[in-house]
Amino acid sequence: MTDRTASAVREPAVVTIPAGDFLMGSEDAKANERPVHQVWVDAFALAVLPVKRAEYALFLEVSQRAPTLDWDDPRFGDPLQPAVSTTWFDAVDYCSWLAEKTGKPYRLPTEAEREKASRGGGRDKLYPWGDNLPDWMDPQYRGDDIERPDRVGCDPPNPYGLHNMADLVHEWCADWYAPDYYLSSPTRNPTGPDTGVRRVSRGGAWRHQLKVSRCSARSSIPPDRAFSDYGFRVALTPR
């Protein structure tokens, strides 16, 4: 790695999410979001934005890693768009690389951390902004950008100051997925099942007809799959 490349590694802007409990899930949604249950999550930090293409490009350069699927597709070439078509393994490796370069324990957020952060400190909210979408956000049509993801940070922030928590890309979480996990989930710092075949993701997706997801909505795919509406953001454990 050249000195120029080393100096280009920048830590993402993060927000500290305070320790506390929240109501996870929804009784008025899909079966995998039930039952609603109270969960305590220790304090942690979460990136304000999903990982951008420019940030991921530096990771590829430094690690001499093969680019992701769709890397050369011009629809995804804007440096300020989210890095897309990353597998769960790609996301974990990026976090490990960032941790090595900065000396800080970057990682993927857990599913519980991701939902708590999305809610912005509020209870029973449908979306990060409240129960209603902002006037400018039509959940089923995004104008000329319907064939590609927007740049990160184009949506209004939630009360924690986080962007794109319900739109843009599905974001990988650390947990294995089980549809009935909430029936036996621990009440403090749950980390998902011990094993599985799919990893959890959260958030909306630019590629879907309905592009905005509720705070409690769960999604999952196998960890080796890569799609152009999948990305990730990093979390940080306080020391």
C-alpha positions in Angstrom: 0.0 0.0 0.0 1.4 3.4 -0.9 1.6 6.3 1.5 -1.0 8.1 -0.5 -3.4 5.1 -0.2 -2.7 4.7 3.5 -3.4 8.4 4.2 -6.7 8.2 2.2 -8.3 5.8 4.7 -10.8 7.9 6.5 -13.1 6.9 9.3 -16.8 7.3 8.7 -18.9 9.8 10.6 -20.7 7.9 13.3 -23.5 8.6 15.8 -23.5 7.2 19.3 -26.8 5.4 20.0 -27.4 5.5 23.8 -27.9 2.4 25.8 -31.5 1.6 26.6 -34.5 -0.6 25.8 -37.0 -0.3 23.0 -40.0 -2.3 21.6 -38.8 -4.5 18.7 -41.1 -5.8 16.1 -44.7 -5.1 15.1 -48.0 -6.8 15.8 -49.5 -5.3 12.6 -47.1 -6.6 10.1 -45.6 -9.9 9.0 -45.4 -13.0 11.2 -41.6 -12.8 11.4 -41.9 -9.4 13.1 -44.0 -10.9 16.0 -44.3 -10.9 18.9 -43.4 -7.3 19.8 -40.9 -7.6 22.7 -38.8 -5.3 24.8 -35.1 -5.4 24.1 -32.2 -3.8 25.8 -29.2 -2.7 23.7 -25.9 -1.5 25.1 -24.5 1.8 23.7 -22.8 1.6 20.3 -22.0 3.8 17.4 -23.4 3.5 13.9 -22.3 5.2 10.7 -24.4 8.1 9.6 -24.4 6.7 6.0 -24.1 3.4 4.2 -20.6 2.7 2.9 -20.0 4.6 -0.3 -18.6 3.3 -3.6 -15.6 5.6 -3.1 -14.8 4.1 0.3 -15.3 0.6 -1.0 -13.1 1.3 -4.0 -10.2 2.2 -1.7 -10.7 -1.1 0.1 -10.5 -3.0 -3.2 -7.3 -1.1 -4.2 -5.6 -1.7 -0.9 -6.6 -5.4 -0.5 -6.2 -6.2 -4.2 -9.6 -7.8 -4.0 -11.7 -8.6 -7.0 -14.5 -6.0 -7.6 -18.1 -6.9 -6.8 -20.7 -8.0 -9.3 -21.9 -4.9 -11.3 -18.8 -2.9 -10.4 -18.4 -1.7 -14.0 -22.1 -1.0 -14.5 -22.4 2.7 -15.2 -25.6 2.9 -13.1 -23.5 2.3 -10.0 -20.4 4.3 -10.9 -21.0 7.5 -8.9 -18.5 7.6 -6.0 -21.2 9.0 -3.7 -23.6 6.1 -4.4 -23.7 3.2 -1.9 -21.4 0.3 -2.6 -23.7 -2.3 -3.9 -23.7 -6.0 -4.9 -21.7 -6.8 -1.8 -22.1 -10.2 -0.2 -22.2 -10.6 3.6 -18.7 -11.8 3.5 -17.6 -8.7 1.6 -19.2 -6.5 4.2 -17.5 -8.4 7.1 -14.1 -8.3 5.4 -14.5 -4.5 4.8 -15.3 -4.0 8.5 -12.2 -6.1 9.5 -10.0 -4.1 7.1 -11.3 -0.8 8.4 -10.7 -2.0 12.0 -7.1 -3.0 11.1 -6.4 0.3 9.5 -7.9 2.5 12.2 -7.3 0.4 15.3 -10.9 0.6 16.2 -13.4 -2.4 16.4 -15.6 -1.7 13.4 -18.1 -4.4 12.6 -21.6 -5.0 11.2 -24.5 -4.0 13.4 -26.8 -6.6 15.0 -30.4 -6.7 13.9 -31.5 -5.3 17.2 -29.0 -2.5 17.0 -30.1 -1.7 13.5 -33.8 -1.5 14.4 -33.2 0.5 17.6 -31.1 3.0 15.5 -33.7 3.2 12.8 -36.4 4.1 15.3 -34.4 7.1 16.4 -35.3 6.9 20.0 -39.0 6.8 19.4 -41.5 4.0 20.1 -44.0 2.4 17.8 -42.9 4.5 14.7 -43.5 3.0 11.3 -40.6 4.8 9.6 -37.4 6.5 10.9 -39.1 9.8 10.4 -42.4 9.0 12.0 -45.6 7.4 11.0 -45.8 9.2 7.6 -43.3 9.5 4.8 -41.9 12.9 4.0 -43.9 14.8 1.3 -41.1 14.4 -1.2 -40.7 10.7 -0.8 -43.1 8.6 -3.0 -42.4 5.0 -1.9 -43.2 3.6 -5.3 -41.6 6.1 -7.7 -38.4 8.1 -7.5 -38.4 9.9 -10.8 -35.3 9.5 -13.1 -33.4 7.7 -10.4 -35.7 4.6 -10.5 -33.1 2.7 -12.5 -30.2 3.4 -10.1 -29.7 4.1 -6.5 -29.5 7.7 -5.3 -26.4 9.1 -3.7 -26.3 8.4 0.0 -27.7 11.0 2.4 -30.4 12.4 0.1 -33.2 11.6 2.5 -34.0 13.5 5.7 -32.2 12.2 8.8 -34.0 10.4 11.6 -33.8 11.9 15.1 -30.4 10.3 15.7 -29.1 12.0 12.6 -28.9 8.8 10.5 -29.7 8.7 6.8 -31.0 6.0 4.5 -32.3 3.8 7.3 -35.4 2.8 5.4 -34.6 3.4 1.8 -31.8 3.1 -0.8 -30.3 -0.4 -0.1 -30.9 -3.4 2.1 -28.1 -3.4 4.6 -26.4 -6.5 5.9 -26.6 -7.2 9.7 -24.3 -9.5 11.6 -27.0 -12.0 12.6 -28.2 -15.3 11.2 -31.9 -15.2 10.3 -34.7 -17.3 11.7 -38.4 -16.3 11.0 -39.4 -17.3 14.6 -36.4 -15.9 16.4 -38.5 -13.4 18.3 -40.3 -16.2 20.1 -37.1 -17.0 22.0 -34.9 -13.9 21.6 -32.9 -12.8 24.6 -34.0 -9.5 26.1 -30.5 -8.1 26.3 -28.3 -7.5 23.3 -29.7 -10.3 21.1 -27.3 -11.5 18.4 -29.5 -13.9 16.4 -29.5 -17.7 16.1 -26.3 -19.6 16.5 -26.6 -21.0 13.0 -28.6 -20.6 9.9 -28.6 -20.4 6.1 -29.5 -16.8 5.6 -28.2 -13.6 7.1 -30.4 -10.7 8.2 -30.7 -7.5 6.3 -32.6 -4.3 7.1 -33.8 -1.2 5.2 -35.5 -0.5 1.9 -34.3 -1.0 -1.6 -34.1 1.2 -4.7 -34.8 -1.8 -6.9 -38.2 -2.7 -5.3 -41.5 -1.5 -6.4 -42.1 -0.4 -2.8 -38.8 1.3 -2.0 -39.3 2.2 1.6 -39.3 -0.2 4.5 -40.8 0.1 8.0 -38.5 0.2 11.0 -39.5 -3.3 12.0 -39.4 -5.0 8.5 -37.0 -7.9 8.3 -35.3 -9.3 5.2 -32.7 -12.0 4.6 -30.7 -13.8 1.9 -27.9 -16.3 1.9 -24.6 -14.7 2.8 -22.9 -15.5 -0.5 -25.5 -13.8 -2.6 -24.9 -10.4 -4.1 -27.6 -8.0 -5.5 -27.5 -4.5 -6.7 -29.8 -3.3 -4.0 -27.7 -4.8 -1.2 -25.1 -2.7 0.7 -24.0 -2.2 4.3 -23.0 0.3 7.0 -20.5 -0.1 9.8 -21.0 -0.1 13.5 -18.5 0.5 16.3 -18.3 -1.0 19.8 -17.3 1.7 22.4 -14.2 1.0 24.3 
